[in-house]
Amino acid sequence: MAIVDLHAKNPTADGRQSERAMLVRRGVQHLMKHMRNAAISEMTLRNGRRADLICLTEKGEIWIIEIKSSIEDFRVDRKWPQYRDYCDRLFFATHADVPLDIFPEDCGLLLADRYGAEIIRPAPEHKLAPARRKLLTLAFARNAAERLTAAELVLERLEAEGITF
């Protein structure tokens, strides 16, 4: 679960992401909101891997978006194929300073900046089994609810201390 720290520059950052990755994430989150897809960052999957962004579409599809902020970030990452078993569609997201031709053709591709993102290449569909979809959807819902509760408790504590927003 992302750490919620309302005093930090980004209250949902946990310190593992680069500033560039956070800007890409923000842009992709804007696109997902525009597409009416719900997105959660840094959600841990049953295989122990943590998805940079996991999205639930209006149709109930599950998308995983792996953020890559540099060529080196992509080259050293060998875990991304393990995300396929946990989504209907797998995307990479990056920014304009990373060459797009390094990303595999069998994954979707998003180009983002802090203000938004666009789909450069749609992701092919790999339908999840119904039982796995149910488990992931429930995990998504529980994760979102736990984060909302944590944020509300932090706000309640801050208001009790006289700090308002």
DSSP file with accessible surface (Angstrom, degrees, kcal/mol):
  #  RESIDUE AA STRUCTURE BP1 BP2  ACC     N-H-->O    O-->H-N    N-H-->O    O-->H-N    TCO  KAPPA ALPHA  PHI   PSI    X-CA   Y-CA   Z-CA
    1    1 A M              0   0  102      0, 0.0    41,-0.1     0, 0.0    42,-0.1   0.000 360.0 360.0 360.0 138.4    0.0    0.0    0.0
    2    2 A A        -     0   0    2     39,-0.4     2,-0.3     1,-0.1    11,-0.1  -0.374 360.0-110.6 -65.9 146.2    1.2    3.5   -0.8
    3    3 A I        -     0   0  102      9,-0.3     2,-0.7    -2,-0.1    -1,-0.1  -0.633  23.9-145.0 -78.8 133.3    2.1    5.6    2.2
    4    4 A V        +     0   0   31     -2,-0.3     2,-0.4     8,-0.1     8,-0.2  -0.904  30.3 161.2-102.8 111.4   -0.3    8.4    2.8
    5    5 A D    >   -     0   0   73      6,-2.1     3,-1.5    -2,-0.7     8,-0.2  -0.892  21.4-168.5-132.7 100.5    1.7   11.4    4.2
    6    6 A L  T 3  S+     0   0   47     -2,-0.4    -1,-0.1     1,-0.3     6,-0.1   0.634  86.4  59.1 -69.5 -11.7   -0.2   14.7    3.8
    7    7 A H  T 3  S+     0   0  122      4,-0.1    -1,-0.3     3,-0.1     2,-0.1   0.612  89.3  92.0 -90.2 -11.7    2.9   16.7    4.8
    8    8 A A  S <  S-     0   0   39     -3,-1.5     4,-0.0     1,-0.1    -3,-0.0  -0.368  89.9-113.0 -79.2 161.4    5.0   15.3    1.9
    9    9 A K  S    S+     0   0  190      1,-0.3    -1,-0.1    -2,-0.1    -3,-0.0   0.912 116.7  24.1 -58.6 -44.8    5.2   16.9   -1.5
   10   10 A N  S >  S-     0   0   39      1,-0.1     3,-1.5     3,-0.1    -1,-0.3  -0.947  78.5-158.5-120.8 109.1    3.3   13.9   -2.9
   11   11 A P  T 3  S+     0   0   44      0, 0.0    -6,-2.1     0, 0.0    -4,-0.1   0.653  89.5  47.6 -67.3 -12.8    1.2   12.3   -0.2
   12   12 A T  T 3  S+     0   0   54     -8,-0.2    -9,-0.3    -6,-0.1     2,-0.2   0.420  85.2 107.0-107.7   3.6    1.0    8.9   -1.9
   13   13 A A    <   -     0   0   33     -3,-1.5    -3,-0.1    -8,-0.2    -8,-0.1  -0.588  49.4-164.4 -80.9 141.8    4.6    8.5   -2.9
   14   14 A D        -     0   0   28     -2,-0.2    -1,-0.1   -12,-0.1   -10,-0.1   0.289  46.6-105.6-109.5  10.0    6.6    5.9   -1.0
   15   15 A G  S    S+     0   0   71      2,-0.1    -2,-0.1     3,-0.0     0, 0.0   0.384  98.5  96.7  90.5  -7.2   10.1    7.1   -2.0
   16   16 A R        +     0   0  142      2,-0.1     2,-0.3     0, 0.0    -1,-0.0   0.690  67.9  79.6 -87.0 -21.2   10.9    4.3   -4.5
   17   17 A Q  S    S-     0   0   39      1,-0.1    -2,-0.1     2,-0.0     2,-0.1  -0.680  78.8-122.7 -92.4 144.4    9.8    6.1   -7.6
   18   18 A S     >  -     0   0   51     -2,-0.3     4,-2.2     1,-0.1     5,-0.2  -0.345  29.4-109.4 -73.8 162.6   11.9    8.7   -9.4
   19   19 A E  H  > S+     0   0  119      1,-0.2     4,-1.8     2,-0.2     5,-0.1   0.904 121.7  52.4 -58.8 -40.4   10.5   12.2   -9.9
   20   20 A R  H  > S+     0   0  101      1,-0.2     4,-2.2     2,-0.2    -1,-0.2   0.917 107.7  50.5 -63.6 -43.0   10.2   11.4  -13.7
   21   21 A A  H  > S+     0   0   12      1,-0.2     4,-2.9     2,-0.2    -1,-0.2   0.895 108.3  53.3 -62.1 -38.1    8.3    8.2  -13.0
   22   22 A M  H  X S+     0   0   20     -4,-2.2     4,-2.5     2,-0.2    -1,-0.2   0.880 108.0  50.4 -65.6 -36.6    5.9   10.1  -10.7
   23   23 A L  H  X S+     0   0   29     -4,-1.8     4,-2.2     2,-0.2    -2,-0.2   0.915 111.7  47.7 -67.3 -41.4    5.3   12.6  -13.5
   24   24 A V  H  X S+     0   0    1     -4,-2.2     4,-2.7     2,-0.2     5,-0.2   0.940 111.8  50.8 -62.1 -46.1    4.5    9.8  -16.0
   25   25 A R  H  X S+     0   0    5     -4,-2.9     4,-2.9     1,-0.2    -2,-0.2   0.931 108.9  51.0 -58.0 -44.8    2.3    8.2  -13.4
   26   26 A R  H  X S+     0   0   85     -4,-2.5     4,-2.1     1,-0.2    -1,-0.2   0.929 111.3  47.9 -60.0 -45.6    0.4   11.4  -12.9
   27   27 A G  H  X S+     0   0    0     -4,-2.2     4,-2.0     1,-0.2    90,-0.3   0.917 112.7  48.1 -62.1 -42.3   -0.2   11.8  -16.6
   28   28 A V  H  X S+     0   0    0     -4,-2.7     4,-3.0     1,-0.2     5,-0.2   0.905 108.7  54.5 -66.1 -39.1   -1.3    8.2  -17.0
   29   29 A Q  H  X S+     0   0   62     -4,-2.9     4,-2.5    -5,-0.2    -1,-0.2   0.903 106.5  52.1 -62.0 -38.3   -3.7    8.7  -14.0
   30   30 A H  H  X S+     0   0   92     -4,-2.1     4,-2.4     2,-0.2    -1,-0.2   0.932 111.1  47.3 -61.2 -44.9   -5.2   11.7  -15.8
   31   31 A L  H  X S+     0   0   24     -4,-2.0     4,-2.3     2,-0.2    -2,-0.2   0.931 111.2  50.4 -62.1 -45.5   -5.8    9.6  -18.9
   32   32 A M  H  <>S+     0   0    1     -4,-3.0     5,-3.2     1,-0.2     4,-0.3   0.914 110.8  49.4 -61.4 -41.0   -7.3    6.7  -16.9
   33   33 A K  H ><5S+     0   0  166     -4,-2.5     3,-1.5     1,-0.2    -1,-0.2   0.937 110.5  50.1 -62.1 -44.7   -9.7    9.2  -15.2
   34   34 A H  H 3<5S+     0   0  157     -4,-2.4    -2,-0.2     1,-0.3    -1,-0.2   0.867 111.0  49.4 -60.6 -35.9  -10.7   10.7  -18.5
   35   35 A M  T 3<5S-     0   0   58     -4,-2.3    23,-0.3    -5,-0.2    -1,-0.3   0.446 117.7-116.1 -81.5  -1.2  -11.3    7.1  -19.8
   36   36 A R  T < 5 +     0   0  174     -3,-1.5     2,-0.4    -4,-0.3    -3,-0.2   0.809  68.8 141.6  66.3  34.1  -13.4    6.4  -16.7
   37   37 A N      < -     0   0   16     -5,-3.2     2,-0.4    -6,-0.2    -1,-0.3  -0.886  50.0-132.1-103.2 134.8  -10.9    3.7  -15.5
   38   38 A A  E     -A   56   0A  51     18,-2.4    18,-2.6    -2,-0.4     2,-0.4  -0.708  28.1-165.4 -84.3 136.4  -10.2    3.5  -11.8
   39   39 A A  E     -A   55   0A  35     -2,-0.4     2,-0.4    16,-0.2    16,-0.2  -0.972  15.7-171.7-130.1 141.1   -6.5    3.3  -11.1
   40   40 A I  E     -A   54   0A  12     14,-2.5    14,-2.5    -2,-0.4     3,-0.4  -0.995  19.3-138.8-126.1 135.7   -4.4    2.3   -8.0
   41   41 A S  E    S+A   53   0A   6     -2,-0.4   -39,-0.4    12,-0.2    12,-0.3  -0.640  75.2   7.9 -93.0 151.1   -0.7    2.7   -7.8
   42   42 A E  E    S+     0   0A   9     10,-1.8     2,-0.5     9,-0.4    -1,-0.2   0.868  76.5 171.2  53.5  49.9    1.8    0.3   -6.3
   43   43 A M  E     -A   51   0A   3      8,-1.3     8,-2.7    -3,-0.4     2,-0.3  -0.797  29.2-131.4 -93.6 128.4   -0.6   -2.6   -5.8
   44   44 A T  E     -A   50   0A  72     -2,-0.5     6,-0.3     6,-0.3     2,-0.2  -0.612  20.5-148.7 -80.2 134.0    1.0   -5.9   -4.7
   45   45 A L    >   -     0   0    9      4,-3.6     3,-2.1    -2,-0.3    -1,-0.0  -0.501  30.4 -99.7 -95.8 169.5   -0.1   -9.0   -6.6
   46   46 A R  T 3  S+     0   0  197      1,-0.3    -1,-0.1    -2,-0.2    -2,-0.0   0.733 121.2  60.7 -63.5 -23.4   -0.4  -12.5   -5.4
   47   47 A N  T 3  S-     0   0   55      2,-0.1    -1,-0.3    35,-0.1     3,-0.1   0.390 120.6-107.3 -84.1   4.3    3.0  -13.4   -7.0
   48   48 A G  S <  S+     0   0   54     -3,-2.1     2,-0.1     1,-0.3    -2,-0.1   0.297  80.7 126.5  90.0 -10.9    4.7  -10.8   -4.8
   49   49 A R        -     0   0   87     33,-0.1    -4,-3.6    -5,-0.1     2,-0.5  -0.483  54.7-135.7 -77.9 153.9    5.2   -8.3   -7.7
   50   50 A R  E     -A   44   0A  76     -6,-0.3     2,-0.3    -2,-0.1    -6,-0.3  -0.950  11.5-140.0-116.1 120.3    4.0   -4.8   -7.3
   51   51 A A  E     -A   43   0A   0     -8,-2.7    -8,-1.3    -2,-0.5    -9,-0.4  -0.613   6.8-142.8 -77.9 133.2    2.2   -3.2  -10.3
   52   52 A D  E    S-     0   0A  26     -2,-0.3   -10,-1.8     1,-0.3     2,-0.4   0.949  89.7   0.0 -59.4 -48.9    3.1    0.5  -10.9
   53   53 A L  E     -AB  41  65A   0     12,-1.3    12,-2.8   -12,-0.3     2,-0.4  -0.993  66.3-170.0-139.0 135.4   -0.6    1.1  -11.8
   54   54 A I  E     -AB  40  64A   2    -14,-2.5   -14,-2.5    -2,-0.4     2,-0.4  -0.992  15.1-164.0-123.6 133.7   -3.4   -1.3  -11.9
   55   55 A C  E     -AB  39  63A   0      8,-3.1     8,-2.2    -2,-0.4     2,-0.5  -0.926  17.0-153.7-123.7 146.3   -6.7   -0.2  -13.5
   56   56 A L  E     -AB  38  62A  41    -18,-2.6   -18,-2.4    -2,-0.4     6,-0.2  -0.979  23.0-150.6-116.5 118.0  -10.2   -1.4  -13.5
   57   57 A T    >   -     0   0   15      4,-2.6     3,-1.7    -2,-0.5   -20,-0.1  -0.359  29.8-104.5 -84.3 169.1  -12.2   -0.4  -16.6
   58   58 A E  T 3  S+     0   0  129    -23,-0.3    -1,-0.1     1,-0.3   -21,-0.1   0.802 123.8  54.8 -61.1 -28.1  -15.9    0.2  -16.9
   59   59 A K  T 3  S-     0   0  189      2,-0.1    -1,-0.3     1,-0.0    -3,-0.0   0.496 123.1-106.2 -81.8  -6.4  -16.2   -3.2  -18.6
   60   60 A G  S <  S+     0   0   25     -3,-1.7    -2,-0.1     1,-0.3     2,-0.1   0.529  71.0 146.4  90.8   7.7  -14.5   -4.9  -15.7
   61   61 A E        -     0   0   14     27,-0.0    -4,-2.6    26,-0.0     2,-0.5  -0.457  42.7-136.9 -72.4 151.8  -11.2   -5.4  -17.5
   62   62 A I  E     -B   56   0A   4     -6,-0.2    26,-3.6    -2,-0.1    27,-1.4  -0.955  21.3-173.2-113.9 123.9   -8.0   -5.3  -15.5
   63   63 A W  E     -Bc  55  89A  22     -8,-2.2    -8,-3.1    -2,-0.5     2,-0.5  -0.921  10.5-156.4-113.2 141.8   -5.1   -3.4  -17.0
   64   64 A I  E     -Bc  54  90A   0     25,-2.2    27,-2.8    -2,-0.4     2,-0.5  -0.977   6.6-163.0-115.1 134.4   -1.5   -3.2  -15.6
   65   65 A I  E     -Bc  53  91A   0    -12,-2.8   -12,-1.3    -2,-0.5     2,-0.6  -0.973   3.2-158.9-120.4 115.6    0.6   -0.2  -16.6
   66   66 A E  E     - c   0  92A   1     25,-3.0    27,-2.4    -2,-0.5     2,-0.5  -0.862  13.5-144.4 -96.2 121.1    4.4   -0.6  -16.0
   67   67 A I  E     - c   0  93A  11     -2,-0.6     2,-0.5    25,-0.2    27,-0.2  -0.754  16.0-174.4 -92.7 130.0    6.1    2.8  -15.9
   68   68 A K        -     0   0    4     25,-2.9    27,-0.4    -2,-0.5    30,-0.1  -0.984   9.2-177.8-125.7 120.4    9.6    3.1  -17.3
   69   69 A S        +     0   0   22     -2,-0.5     2,-0.3    25,-0.1    -1,-0.1   0.486  67.8  10.5 -98.4  -3.7   11.4    6.4  -16.8
   70   70 A S  S  > S-     0   0   43      1,-0.1     4,-1.8    28,-0.0     5,-0.1  -0.981  76.2-102.5-161.6 168.2   14.6    5.6  -18.7
   71   71 A I  H  > S+     0   0   56     -2,-0.3     4,-2.7     1,-0.2     5,-0.2   0.929 123.1  51.0 -61.8 -44.5   16.3    3.1  -21.1
   72   72 A E  H  > S+     0   0  117      1,-0.2     4,-2.4     2,-0.2     5,-0.2   0.893 104.4  56.9 -61.6 -41.0   18.2    1.7  -18.1
   73   73 A D  H  > S+     0   0   44      1,-0.2     4,-0.7     2,-0.2    -1,-0.2   0.919 112.4  42.4 -56.4 -42.3   15.0    1.3  -16.1
   74   74 A F  H >< S+     0   0   25     -4,-1.8     3,-0.6     1,-0.2    -2,-0.2   0.928 112.9  52.3 -70.7 -43.8   13.6   -0.8  -18.9
   75   75 A R  H 3< S+     0   0  142     -4,-2.7    -2,-0.2     1,-0.2    -1,-0.2   0.845 110.5  46.1 -65.0 -36.8   16.8   -2.8  -19.5
   76   76 A V  H 3< S+     0   0   91     -4,-2.4     2,-0.7    -5,-0.2    -1,-0.2   0.677  92.9  92.4 -82.1 -13.5   17.3   -3.9  -15.8
   77   77 A D    <<  +     0   0    9     -4,-0.7    -1,-0.0    -3,-0.6    -4,-0.0  -0.704  36.0 156.9 -87.3 114.0   13.7   -4.9  -15.3
   78   78 A R        +     0   0  178     -2,-0.7    -1,-0.2     1,-0.1     4,-0.1   0.316  60.6  76.2-112.1   4.5   13.1   -8.6  -16.0
   79   79 A K    >   +     0   0   61      1,-0.2     3,-2.0     2,-0.1     4,-0.3   0.666  64.7  91.4 -90.6 -16.4   10.0   -9.0  -13.9
   80   80 A W  G >  S+     0   0   32      1,-0.3     3,-2.0     2,-0.2     4,-0.4   0.811  76.6  63.3 -57.6 -32.4    7.4   -7.3  -16.2
   81   81 A P  G >  S+     0   0   62      0, 0.0     3,-1.2     0, 0.0     4,-0.3   0.826  92.6  67.5 -61.7 -22.8    6.4  -10.6  -18.1
   82   82 A Q  G <  S+     0   0   80     -3,-2.0     3,-0.4     1,-0.3    -2,-0.2   0.639  87.6  67.6 -71.1 -11.7    5.1  -11.9  -14.8
   83   83 A Y  G X  S+     0   0    0     -3,-2.0     3,-2.3    -4,-0.3    -1,-0.3   0.732  79.0  79.9 -77.0 -22.5    2.4   -9.2  -14.8
   84   84 A R  G X  S+     0   0   47     -3,-1.2     3,-1.2    -4,-0.4    -1,-0.2   0.830  85.3  59.0 -56.3 -34.8    0.6  -10.9  -17.8
   85   85 A D  G 3  S+     0   0  105     -3,-0.4    -1,-0.3    -4,-0.3    -2,-0.1   0.509 107.0  49.6 -72.8  -2.9   -1.0  -13.5  -15.6
   86   86 A Y  G <  S+     0   0   21     -3,-2.3     2,-0.3    42,-0.1    -1,-0.2   0.173 108.1  47.1-123.4  17.7   -2.7  -10.7  -13.6
   87   87 A C    <   -     0   0    1     -3,-1.2   -24,-0.2    39,-0.1     3,-0.1  -0.991  61.6-137.2-155.0 159.2   -4.3   -8.5  -16.3
   88   88 A D  S    S+     0   0    0    -26,-3.6    38,-3.1    -2,-0.3     2,-0.3   0.733 100.4  21.3 -82.6 -29.5   -6.4   -8.5  -19.4
   89   89 A R  E     -c   63   0A  57    -27,-1.4   -25,-2.2    36,-0.2     2,-0.5  -0.997  68.8-154.8-143.5 137.7   -4.0   -5.9  -21.0
   90   90 A L  E     +c   64   0A   1     34,-0.5    18,-2.7    -2,-0.3     2,-0.3  -0.960  17.9 179.6-117.7 127.7   -0.4   -5.0  -20.2
   91   91 A F  E     -cd  65 108A   4    -27,-2.8   -25,-3.0    -2,-0.5     2,-0.4  -0.903  21.1-145.1-121.5 153.8    0.9   -1.5  -21.1
   92   92 A F  E     -cd  66 109A   0     16,-2.2    18,-2.7    -2,-0.3     2,-0.4  -0.901  17.5-161.7-107.1 147.3    4.2    0.3  -20.7
   93   93 A A  E     +cd  67 110A   0    -27,-2.4   -25,-2.9    -2,-0.4     2,-0.2  -0.992  21.2 148.4-128.9 138.4    4.1    4.0  -20.0
   94   94 A T  E     - d   0 111A   0     16,-2.0    18,-3.0    -2,-0.4     2,-0.2  -0.831  36.8-103.1-150.8-172.9    7.0    6.4  -20.5
   95   95 A H    >   -     0   0   11    -27,-0.4     3,-1.9    -2,-0.2    18,-0.1  -0.673  42.2 -91.0-119.7 175.2    7.9   10.0  -21.4
   96   96 A A  T 3  S+     0   0   81     16,-0.4     4,-0.1     1,-0.3    17,-0.1   0.669 116.5  64.3 -65.4 -18.6    9.2   11.7  -24.6
   97   97 A D  T 3  S+     0   0  114      2,-0.1    -1,-0.3   -28,-0.1   -28,-0.0   0.496  88.8  79.1 -84.6  -3.3   12.9   11.3  -23.7
   98   98 A V  S <  S-     0   0    6     -3,-1.9     2,-0.2   -28,-0.1    -4,-0.1  -0.914  90.1-116.2-104.9 128.2   12.8    7.5  -23.8
   99   99 A P    >   -     0   0   51      0, 0.0     3,-1.1     0, 0.0     4,-0.2  -0.439  18.0-147.5 -65.1 130.3   12.9    5.9  -27.3
  100  100 A L  G >  S+     0   0   54      1,-0.2     3,-1.5    -2,-0.2    -4,-0.0   0.740  87.4  74.3 -72.8 -21.9    9.6    4.1  -27.9
  101  101 A D  G 3  S+     0   0  137      1,-0.3    -1,-0.2     4,-0.0     4,-0.1   0.577  81.5  71.4 -73.0  -4.9   11.1    1.4  -30.1
  102  102 A I  G <  S+     0   0   38     -3,-1.1    -1,-0.3     2,-0.1    -2,-0.1   0.704  80.8  90.7 -79.9 -15.8   12.7   -0.3  -27.0
  103  103 A F  S <  S-     0   0    5     -3,-1.5     4,-0.0    -4,-0.2     6,-0.0  -0.578  89.3-100.6 -87.3 141.8    9.3   -1.5  -25.8
  104  104 A P    >   -     0   0   26      0, 0.0     3,-1.2     0, 0.0   -12,-0.1  -0.274  20.7-134.5 -62.0 142.1    8.0   -4.9  -26.8
  105  105 A E  T 3  S+     0   0  144      1,-0.3     4,-0.1    -4,-0.1    -2,-0.0   0.703 100.6  66.9 -68.2 -22.5    5.4   -4.9  -29.6
  106  106 A D  T 3  S+     0   0   81     17,-0.1     2,-0.3     2,-0.1    -1,-0.3   0.246  95.6  67.9 -88.8  16.2    3.1   -7.4  -27.8
  107  107 A C  S <  S-     0   0    0     -3,-1.2   -16,-0.2    16,-0.1    16,-0.0  -0.945  88.3-107.8-126.5 152.5    2.4   -4.8  -25.0
  108  108 A G  E     -d   91   0A   0    -18,-2.7   -16,-2.2    -2,-0.3     2,-0.4  -0.294  32.2-144.6 -70.1 164.7    0.5   -1.5  -25.2
  109  109 A L  E     -dE  92 121A   2     12,-2.7    11,-2.5   -18,-0.2    12,-1.9  -0.993  13.6-171.4-141.0 130.0    2.4    1.7  -25.0
  110  110 A L  E     -dE  93 119A   1    -18,-2.7   -16,-2.0    -2,-0.4     2,-0.5  -0.949  10.5-154.0-118.3 140.4    1.5    5.1  -23.4
  111  111 A L  E     +dE  94 118A  43      7,-2.3     7,-2.1    -2,-0.4     2,-0.3  -0.969  28.9 174.2-113.8 126.5    3.4    8.3  -23.8
  112  112 A A  E     + E   0 117A   7    -18,-3.0   -16,-0.4    -2,-0.5     2,-0.3  -0.904  25.9 179.6-135.3 157.5    2.9   10.7  -20.9
  113  113 A D  E >   - E   0 116A  88      3,-2.5     3,-0.7    -2,-0.3   -86,-0.1  -0.767  58.6 -79.1-135.3-172.4    3.9   13.9  -19.2
  114  114 A R  T 3  S+     0   0   95     -2,-0.3   -84,-0.1     1,-0.2     3,-0.1   0.726 127.1  48.0 -65.0 -19.7    2.6   15.4  -16.0
  115  115 A Y  T 3  S-     0   0  178      1,-0.2     2,-0.3   -85,-0.0    -1,-0.2   0.647 122.5 -40.8 -98.5 -17.3   -0.6   16.7  -17.6
  116  116 A G  E <   -E  113   0A  20     -3,-0.7    -3,-2.5   -86,-0.1     2,-0.3  -0.987  48.3-125.3 175.6-174.0   -1.8   13.7  -19.5
  117  117 A A  E     -E  112   0A  22    -90,-0.3     2,-0.3    -2,-0.3    -5,-0.2  -0.965  10.0-147.9-152.2 162.7   -1.0   10.7  -21.6
  118  118 A E  E     -E  111   0A 118     -7,-2.1    -7,-2.3    -2,-0.3     2,-0.8  -0.981  26.4-112.7-136.5 151.1   -2.0    9.2  -24.9
  119  119 A I  E     +E  110   0A  67     -2,-0.3    -9,-0.2    -9,-0.2   -26,-0.0  -0.747  31.6 175.6 -83.2 113.4   -2.2    5.6  -26.1
  120  120 A I  E    S+     0   0A  70    -11,-2.5   -10,-0.2    -2,-0.8    -1,-0.2   0.840  76.8  10.4 -82.7 -40.3    0.5    5.2  -28.8
  121  121 A R  E    S-E  109   0A  45    -12,-1.9   -12,-2.7    -3,-0.1    -1,-0.3  -0.977  80.9-126.7-142.1 124.0   -0.2    1.4  -29.2
  122  122 A P        -     0   0   98      0, 0.0   -12,-0.0     0, 0.0   -15,-0.0  -0.367  30.6-113.9 -66.7 153.0   -3.2   -0.4  -27.8
  123  123 A A        -     0   0    3    -15,-0.1   -16,-0.1     1,-0.1   -32,-0.1  -0.709  27.8-115.4 -87.6 136.7   -2.4   -3.5  -25.7
  124  124 A P        -     0   0   52      0, 0.0   -34,-0.5     0, 0.0     2,-0.3  -0.374  36.5-107.1 -65.7 151.3   -3.5   -6.9  -27.0
  125  125 A E        +     0   0   88    -36,-0.1     2,-0.4    -2,-0.0   -36,-0.2  -0.641  33.7 178.2 -86.4 134.3   -6.1   -8.6  -24.9
  126  126 A H        -     0   0   79    -38,-3.1   -39,-0.1    -2,-0.3    -1,-0.0  -0.832  30.6-138.0-130.3  88.5   -5.2  -11.7  -22.8
  127  127 A K        -     0   0  129     -2,-0.4     2,-0.2     1,-0.1   -39,-0.1  -0.236  12.5-131.1 -57.9 130.5   -8.5  -12.5  -21.0
  128  128 A L        -     0   0   19      1,-0.1    -1,-0.1   -66,-0.1   -42,-0.1  -0.487  27.1-102.6 -73.3 150.4   -8.2  -13.5  -17.4
  129  129 A A     >  -     0   0   59     -2,-0.2     4,-2.6     1,-0.1     5,-0.2  -0.459  35.2-114.2 -67.6 146.2   -9.8  -16.6  -16.1
  130  130 A P  H  > S+     0   0  109      0, 0.0     4,-2.4     0, 0.0     5,-0.2   0.872 114.7  51.3 -54.2 -41.0  -13.0  -15.7  -14.2
  131  131 A A  H  > S+     0   0   74      1,-0.2     4,-2.2     2,-0.2     5,-0.2   0.923 112.2  45.8 -65.2 -42.0  -11.7  -16.9  -10.8
  132  132 A R  H  > S+     0   0   86     -3,-0.2     4,-2.6     2,-0.2     5,-0.2   0.900 111.2  53.5 -66.8 -39.9   -8.5  -14.8  -11.2
  133  133 A R  H  X S+     0   0   49     -4,-2.6     4,-2.7     2,-0.2     5,-0.2   0.928 108.9  49.3 -60.1 -43.4  -10.6  -11.8  -12.3
  134  134 A K  H  X S+     0   0  144     -4,-2.4     4,-2.6    -5,-0.2     5,-0.2   0.939 111.7  48.1 -62.9 -45.4  -12.8  -12.1   -9.2
  135  135 A L  H  X S+     0   0   79     -4,-2.2     4,-2.4     1,-0.2    -1,-0.2   0.916 114.7  45.7 -61.1 -43.6   -9.7  -12.3   -6.9
  136  136 A L  H  X S+     0   0   11     -4,-2.6     4,-2.7     2,-0.2    -1,-0.2   0.895 111.9  51.0 -68.1 -39.5   -8.1   -9.3   -8.5
  137  137 A T  H  X S+     0   0   45     -4,-2.7     4,-2.5    -5,-0.2    -2,-0.2   0.924 112.5  46.4 -64.8 -42.1  -11.3   -7.2   -8.5
  138  138 A L  H  X S+     0   0   93     -4,-2.6     4,-2.8    -5,-0.2     5,-0.2   0.918 112.8  49.6 -65.8 -41.0  -11.8   -7.9   -4.8
  139  139 A A  H  X S+     0   0   43     -4,-2.4     4,-2.7    -5,-0.2    -2,-0.2   0.910 110.7  51.0 -63.6 -40.0   -8.2   -7.1   -4.0
  140  140 A F  H  X S+     0   0   18     -4,-2.7     4,-2.6     2,-0.2    -2,-0.2   0.946 112.3  46.0 -60.6 -48.5   -8.5   -3.9   -6.0
  141  141 A A  H  X S+     0   0   56     -4,-2.5     4,-2.5     1,-0.2    -2,-0.2   0.925 114.5  46.6 -63.4 -45.1  -11.6   -2.9   -4.1
  142  142 A R  H  X S+     0   0  164     -4,-2.8     4,-2.8     2,-0.2     5,-0.2   0.921 112.4  50.8 -64.2 -42.1  -10.1   -3.8   -0.7
  143  143 A N  H  X S+     0   0   24     -4,-2.7     4,-2.2    -5,-0.2    -2,-0.2   0.935 111.7  47.0 -61.6 -46.1   -6.9   -2.0   -1.5
  144  144 A A  H  X S+     0   0   38     -4,-2.6     4,-2.3     1,-0.2    -1,-0.2   0.922 113.5  48.5 -62.3 -43.2   -8.8    1.2   -2.6
  145  145 A A  H  X S+     0   0   53     -4,-2.5     4,-2.6    -5,-0.2    -2,-0.2   0.911 110.5  50.8 -65.3 -40.9  -11.0    1.1    0.5
  146  146 A E  H  X S+     0   0   92     -4,-2.8     4,-2.5     1,-0.2    -1,-0.2   0.909 111.6  48.0 -63.7 -40.4   -8.0    0.6    2.9
  147  147 A R  H  X S+     0   0   33     -4,-2.2     4,-2.4     2,-0.2    -1,-0.2   0.904 111.3  49.8 -67.6 -40.2   -6.2    3.6    1.3
  148  148 A L  H  X S+     0   0  106     -4,-2.3     4,-2.6     2,-0.2    -2,-0.2   0.934 111.7  48.7 -63.5 -44.1   -9.3    5.8    1.5
  149  149 A T  H  X S+     0   0   72     -4,-2.6     4,-2.5     1,-0.2    -2,-0.2   0.928 110.6  50.8 -61.5 -44.0   -9.7    4.8    5.2
  150  150 A A  H  X S+     0   0   26     -4,-2.5     4,-2.1     1,-0.2    -1,-0.2   0.922 111.5  48.0 -60.2 -43.5   -6.0    5.5    5.9
  151  151 A A  H  X S+     0   0   28     -4,-2.4     4,-2.5     1,-0.2    -1,-0.2   0.912 111.0  50.6 -64.3 -41.5   -6.3    9.0    4.3
  152  152 A E  H  X S+     0   0  105     -4,-2.6     4,-2.6     1,-0.2    -1,-0.2   0.896 109.6  50.8 -64.1 -39.2   -9.5    9.8    6.2
  153  153 A L  H  X S+     0   0  101     -4,-2.5     4,-2.3     2,-0.2    -1,-0.2   0.892 109.9  49.8 -66.8 -38.1   -7.9    8.8    9.5
  154  154 A V  H  X S+     0   0   25     -4,-2.1     4,-2.7     2,-0.2    -2,-0.2   0.944 112.1  48.2 -63.7 -45.7   -4.9   11.1    8.7
  155  155 A L  H  X S+     0   0   62     -4,-2.5     4,-2.7     1,-0.2    -2,-0.2   0.915 110.5  51.6 -60.8 -42.3   -7.2   13.9    7.9
  156  156 A E  H  X S+     0   0  130     -4,-2.6     4,-2.1     2,-0.2    -1,-0.2   0.921 111.0  47.8 -60.8 -43.6   -9.2   13.3   11.1
  157  157 A R  H  X S+     0   0  120     -4,-2.3     4,-1.3     2,-0.2    -2,-0.2   0.930 112.6  48.6 -64.2 -43.2   -6.0   13.4   13.1
  158  158 A L  H  <>S+     0   0    0     -4,-2.7     5,-2.8     1,-0.2     3,-0.3   0.907 110.2  50.9 -65.4 -40.5   -4.8   16.6   11.4
  159  159 A E  H ><5S+     0   0  114     -4,-2.7     3,-1.7     1,-0.2    -1,-0.2   0.891 106.5  55.2 -63.7 -37.6   -8.1   18.3   12.0
  160  160 A A  H 3<5S+     0   0   90     -4,-2.1    -1,-0.2     1,-0.3    -2,-0.2   0.811 106.6  51.8 -63.6 -28.6   -8.0   17.4   15.6
  161  161 A E  T 3<5S-     0   0  113     -4,-1.3    -1,-0.3    -3,-0.3    -2,-0.2   0.371 125.9-104.6 -87.0   3.2   -4.6   19.1   15.7
  162  162 A G  T < 5S+     0   0   62     -3,-1.7     2,-0.6     1,-0.3    -3,-0.2   0.587  79.2 132.8  86.8   9.7   -6.2   22.2   14.2
  163  163 A I      < +     0   0   62     -5,-2.8     2,-0.3    -6,-0.2    -1,-0.3  -0.854  31.5 178.5 -97.1 120.5   -4.7   21.7   10.7
  164  164 A T              0   0  111     -2,-0.6    -9,-0.0    -3,-0.1    -5,-0.0  -0.869 360.0 360.0-122.1 160.4   -7.3   22.1    8.0
  165  165 A F              0   0  163     -2,-0.3    -2,-0.0   -10,-0.0    -6,-0.0  -0.891 360.0 360.0-122.7 360.0   -7.2   22.0    4.2
